[in-house]
């Protein structure tokens, strides 16, 4: 396992992503959301164009990723979505670090404000550990149980 302490965190709006960065983002999202989770869904949803993209890079490899939104793009609150960790970088706390960095970047970009996420239900305790609270019943999205969670 690579040392995740030396990860470089980069955040860019869609228009500033290089072709290589965009390719690596889409490749990782496909590997996790489509192949690993065996979920056929329309990942390219036009929201990428309105997002800032948070990338955790180590030695040129994308290990962590999320997309960040200001309020009123998806929800009435700022939001973090498409949260993923490369399979080879799991179990070292990188998911928590990604979320902490994502929250910090949202505050830098859009100001400190409440957050809302649509979380896979099995990750409820993980997000609660970051200060999020469940705000909805379970709903199905792409045949996967989800809940809405908010952080004030």
N, C-alpha and C positions, 0 to 999 in steps of 0.2 A: 504493500500500500504506500502510496506517495504521502509525503508530509503535507497535510492540508493547512498547516500554519502559514505557509508562504503563498497562499492564494492571492492573486491580484483581483480586486473587485472593480469592475467597469460598468458604468451605466450610460446608455446612449438612447436618444430617441431613434425611432425607426429610420428616419431619413439620414442618420449618420452611421448606421451599421454598414460595415464593409460586406461585400458579397461573401467572403469567407466566414465572417461572423454569423451572417444570416444562415448560411448553409449549416454551420455547426449547431446553431440553435434548433433549426428544423430537424436535423439528424437526431439530436438528443431527444427532442420532444417525441419524435416518431418512435425511437427505440423504447422509450418508457411508456408513453400513453397508448400507443397502438400495438406494439409487439409485446412488451412485458405484461401490460395489463389486458392484453387481448381485447382491445376496445376499438371498434371501427367508428370513427366520428370525424367531423369536419374540423380539423385543428386550425386550418387557415381560415379565420373568421372575420377578416378585415379589421379586427381590434388591434392587431399588431401595429398597424399604421398610427394608432392613437396612443400607443404605450411607450414607456421607457423600458428598456431591456437591461436587466441586471445580470451580469455574467461573472461567475467565479472561475478564473482561469489559472491553470498551473502548467508551466512548461508548454504553453500553446494549446493545451487541451481544456475544453469546456467541462468542468466538473459540477457546476451548480448554476441554476438559472431561475429567474422569475420575471414576470412582466408587471410593471407598476402603472397604476392609473390614478389620475386626479379624480376628485368627486365629480359626479354627473356624467362620467363616461360610461360606466357599467351600472353603478349604484349611486345612491345619493351621498355616499361616503367614498373616500379614497379606497383603493383596492389593490391587492396583490394576487396574482393568479399564475397558472402554469408553473407552479413551484416544483422543481425537480432536481434530484441529485443523481449524477452518473452512478450506475450500479457499482463501479469499482471504487467509489469514494464514500460509501455508506458506512455507518457504524462508528464514525469518528466525530460526531457532533456537527457535521457540516450542514445538516438541515436546519438546525437551530441557528447556526451562524448566518446562513443565507437569509433566514427570516429577520434576524436582528439587523443585518445590513440593509435588507429591503425596506424595513421600517425607517431606518435612518435616512436612506435616500429619499423616501417619500416625504419625510419632514424637510429635507434640504430642498427638494424640488417644488413642493406644493404647500409647505407649512405644516406645523403640527396640527393634526385633525383626527377625528375618529376614522377607524378602518372597518371595512366589511369584506369578508371572504366567503366563498362557497367552498367548503372543505369536505374532503372525503371523510365519511363518518368514522372510519377506523383510526383517523388521525386526531380525533377530538381531544384526547388527553395531551398530545403533543402541542396543539395550538393553545389549549388552556394554560400550559406551562409558559406560554409567551404572553399571557394576559388576555386572550380572547375568550369570549363567553358565547355559548350556543344561544341563538335567537330564533330558531325555527325548528319545526319537526323535521324528521328525515324526509328527503325527497330523492327521487331517482334521476340521475343524469347519466346518460349513456350506459344504462344498466348498472350503475355503481351508486350505492347509498351515499348521499351528501347531506350536509347541514349548512345553514348560514351561521356565521360567527362574527361577532363584532368586538372591537377593542376601542375603548374610549381614550 
